[in-house]
Amino acid sequence: MSMIKIEHLRKEYPNITPLKDVSVEINKGDVISIIGPSGTGKSTLLRCLNQLEEPTSGTVTVDGEVITDPKCDISLVRRKMGMVFQSFNLFANLNIVENVMSAPVNLLKIPKEHARKEAMELLKRVGLAEKANNYPDELSGGQKQRVAIARAIAMKPEIILFDEPTSALDPTMVGEVLSVIKSLAKDGMTMMIVTHEMKFARDVSNRVFYMDEGGIYEEGTPQQIFEAPLKEKTRIFIKRLKQLSLEITSADFDFIGFISQIEQFGRENMIAPVMIRNLQLAFEELVKQNIAQFIDYNGKGMPINTDIEHSDTDSTAKMTITYGGESYDPFSDGDELSAVIVKKLAKDAFHTFDGKNKIVLNFV
């Protein structure tokens, strides 16, 4: 059942348009992790959903009510939609239990004693019942964020929006906040979570949005997004790939210059020296000693493109060499010694031809 329907949502600022055209539906019980590079509109999307940011155009419908309609009472809608921010936004002059019970008492008009009882139950749920009478400045960052989550739940929302809830925390405190969010997911709470914690996103979500190019660039299950993304930018982001592209357009190419580029690329991305050397040797044996020697230079074989990718998540590298001309496999048609050297350097190496030659080498 659709809880939120977003149609052609657009948000413009004077010098940038983070959201160009977003259309998607969020169903009851969904736990959606929103990932992507900085500046791709992730937080803006959440803020447009509860009207902390007014969309430039498009519509947002929550439980059948168009909240982007100027006639909509947004304060009533916000009661259905809790939000937890990067900063904790606790009231410094109130103790912890008072922070949690404040909104139910003032907005929902719940009697104080009843609100206090419910607040204590929520604090127990997030592991902070013993801190009920402490003040925010007496708590760690992780504890403050858990209080913020309890405060959001106190309003009994139908959906909670989390805007990078762990980004302001010391790494040692991240786990305690994520565990609380995981428990909410198990209880069936509908949530949208902007996060840079990829393992958490994979473990807790049933849907993942990868945002880029002004919208939801790719959407899928955690398994699909993290194991078999369909689009190139998603793949690069998930694998944290660093890339180098080299193009040879002349038979008299600057081999030393290209080798130096590989060296610089490796050093800048803290690639292990042995991996850098393997990449350089593979380039030398395949491109300089074989492909550049034997393909047709009258235009049919040029250019020779070498793309190197390195993943900082698993320290693997991939070299892809493409070139034109007739089918030419340096592993069977080229220098035999070069083929032996390259196959010892790479975990696997193969050539394909489908109108264009392609060599793929994988290094570990």
N, C-alpha and C positions, 0 to 999 in steps of 0.2 A: 504494500500500500504506500503510495507516494505521500510523504510528509511535507517535503519542500520541492517546489518546481521552479527552476530558474530558466528563463527564456531570454536569449539574446542580450544578456547583461553586458553593459559597457560602462567603464569608468575612466574618465579623462581627467588629467591634471594639466596645468599650463604647458609643461615641457615633456610630458610622458603619458602614455595610455597603457597602464598595466593590464587592464581587461578590455579586450576588443570585442569578443563575442562568445559568451559562455552560456551554454544551454545544457542542463543536466537535471536529473531528478534524484532526490535522496529519499530512501524508503525507511519506514519505521524499523528500528533495530540495526540499521546500517552502522558500521564503524568504518569511517573513511579517513585514510591517511592522505594528506596532501603534501607532496614532495616536489622538489625542483630547485633550480638555482635561485640565488637572491635576486630580488627585483622582478620576479615573474608574476606578481599579483596574488600570491597565496594568502597573505594576511588581508589584503584588500578585499578579496572574495568574502572572507568571514565577516569583515566589518560592513560590507554591503548587505549581508544577510540579515543583520540585526539593525541596519540603518544607522550605525555609527558613522558610516560614509554613505552619502546619497549617490546612488548610481546616476550616471549621465543619461542612460537610456536602458530599456529592457524592463522586465517584470520579475518579481520574486513573489511566489505564492506559498503561504504557510497554512496548512490545514484548510485549504480552500479560500483563504483570505489573501487578497492582493495587497501585500504590505508596502509596495512601492506606490500605491495610490495615495495621493495627498490627504484623502479623507480618512485613511486608516489610522486608528489609535495605536501608534507604535508601542506605547508603554504597556498595553495589554499583551501585545505580541511578544515583547521581550520577556514577559513572565514565563512564556513557554520555552524560551531560548536562553539558557545560561551561557556565560562566557568566562573563560579563564585566560588571563593575559600573561605576557612574558614577565611583566612586573606584577607584584602581588596585590597592590592597591588596597591593602588593609588599613583600617582606621587606627592610627597610632594611639589615639586617646581611649580606645576601647580594648578590653581584654579579649582573649581569643573566643570565649563562648559568646560574648556580646557581639563580636564581629559576625559570627555565624547567624545569630538570631535577629540581627538588626533589620534586614530586609523583610523577613516574614512578619515581624511586629509592625514595621512602619508601612509596608506596602500591602501585605495580605491581611493586616489587622488581626493577626493571631494573638491570643492572650499571652502575656510574657512568660508565665509559668509553663504553659504548653510549649511555647517556642523554645524555652531553655531546655526542656526535657528532650525535644527533638534535636536541638543543637548538640547536646551531650551524646546522643546516640550517633550522630554523624561524626563527631570528633572521635568517638570510639572506633567507628568504622575506618577512619583514616589514621588510626593509631596515635591520637593526640589527646585523649581524654584527660590525661594527667597534666596537660598544659592549659587546661580550660581557664585558669585564673591568671595565667601569664599574659604579658603584653607583647605585641609583635616584635619589638626590638630585643626581646629576650629569646627569640627563636632563630634557628638557622634558616638559610634560604629554602632548603627542601621542606622544612616544617611549615614555613609561611605559605609555600605553594600548596601544600596539603590542606591548610586552613582555607585557602582561596577556593579549592575544589569543594570542600565541605560547604562553604558559603554559597557556591553556585547550586549545589544539590538541594540546599535548604529551601529554595524556591520551588522545588518539585517540577523542574523543567521537563519538557518532552525531548529536548535535544540540548546537548552541551557543545559549544564551540571552544576548542583549545588552540590558542595562538602561540605556538612554540613554547609550551609550558616549562620546558627544561633549559631553554637557551641562556637564561640568566643564572643558572646554578653551577656550583662547583661540580666537577665530574663525579665526586664521591656521593653527591646528593641526588643524582639523576634517578638512580634505581628506585628510591623510595617513592618518588612521584609517579614513575611509570607503573609501579606495581598497583597503585591506587586506581589509575586509569584502566589497567587490565581488569581489575575487579569489577569496575563499572561495566566494562564490555561484557563480562561473563553474566552480569545481571540483566543484559538486554538493553542498556541505555543507548540511545541513538547519539552518535558523536561524529564530529568532524574535527580532525586533528592536524594542524600544520606542524610538521616535525622534521628535524634533520637526523633523527635517530632511526636509521634504516632497519636495523634488526627489530626494533620495537614495532615499526610500521608493518613489517612483514608478519610478526607474530600476532598482533592484536587486530588487524583489519580484515574485513571481508571484501573491501574495495580500496583501490589506490588510484589517486589522481596524480599524474605527473604534469605539472604546469610549465608552459613555455609558449613563446610566440603569442602572448596575449590571451591565452585560454587554456583549456584542458587539452594538452597536446596528445596525451594517451591515457586511457583508462582501462583497468582490468583487475583481475584478482591479484593478490600478492604473488602467487606462484607465477602467473604470466608476466607481470611487470618485473619481478626480480630475477626470474630465470630465463624468460624468453621474450623480452620486449620486442615489439614489432617495428618501432621507429628508431631512427639513428640517434637522435638527441637523447632519448630515454636510455638507450643502451650505453651511450657515453657517460651519462650522469650516474647510472647504476653502477657501472664498473669503475667509475672515477678515472676514466681514460685520459691520458695525456697523449697528444698526437703530434707527429712530425711528418710533413709531406715534402718529398723531393721529386723534382721533375727534370728529366734529361731531354734536352731538345736538340743536342748536337753530338756528333760522334766524338768531338774533341772536348768533352765535358771536363769540368774541374774536379777530378776524383779526390784530390787532397782536400779541397773545399767542402765536398760532401761528407767525407769522413769526419772533418772537423765539426760540421753541423750535428752529426750523430753524437759526437763526444759532448758538445755543448748541451744538446737536448737531454742527454743522460745525466749530466752533472746538475742541471737546473732542476730536474725532477727526482734527484737523489736515487737514481737507478744504480744498482750494484755494479762496481767496475767490471766484474766478469761478464755481466749481462751486456754492458756497453760494448765490450770487446767482441762478444759473440755476434752482436748486431753488425758491427763494423766488418768483421770477417765474412759474414754471410753476404753482406752487400758487395764486398770486394769479389768474392768467388763467383757469385751469380751474375751481378750486373757488369762489373768491369771485365772479368775474365771470360764470361760466356755471352750473355745477352747482347751487350754492346759490341761484341766482336762479330756476331753472326747474323743479327737481324738486318733487314733491308733498310738502308739509310735514305732511300729516295722519297721518304715521306710515309711509306706504308707501315714502317715499324715504329715510327716516332709519334709521340714522346714515350719515354719509359718512365712510368710513375712508381715511386716507392713510398708506401705509407707505413709508418711505424706507430704502433699504439702500445702504451704501457699502462697497466692497471695498478694503482697504488693500494687496492684492496687485497690483492693476492700476489703482487709482485711478478706477474706474468707479462710477457710482451708478445706482440704479433707483428710480423712484417708481411705486407702484401705488395707484390710487384706485378704491374700490369703493362702490357705492350701489344702493339699491333703486328701486322704481317701474317705470314703463314704459321701454322702450328709449329712451335719450337719448344721442346721440353729439355732444359739443360740437364736434367737428371738422367735422361736416356740418350739425348742427342748431342750433349755438350761434353766438356772435359770431365773425364771419369774421376780424376783426383778431386776436382772441385766438388763434384756430387757427393763423394765420400765425406769430405770435410764438412760440408753444410749439414748433411744428415746426422753427423755426430754432434754438431752445435745445437740443433733444434730438436725439440721433443718429437715433432712430426713436420714433414715437408712434402708438399705435393703440387703438381701442375695440372691445370685444367684448360680446355680450349672450347669456347662456344662462339667462335667468330673473333674472339680476342683472347690472347694468352694471359693467364693469371697464375701466379705462384703464391702460395700461402705457407708461411713458416710460423710455428708456435714455439715460444721459448718459456722455460720455467726456471 
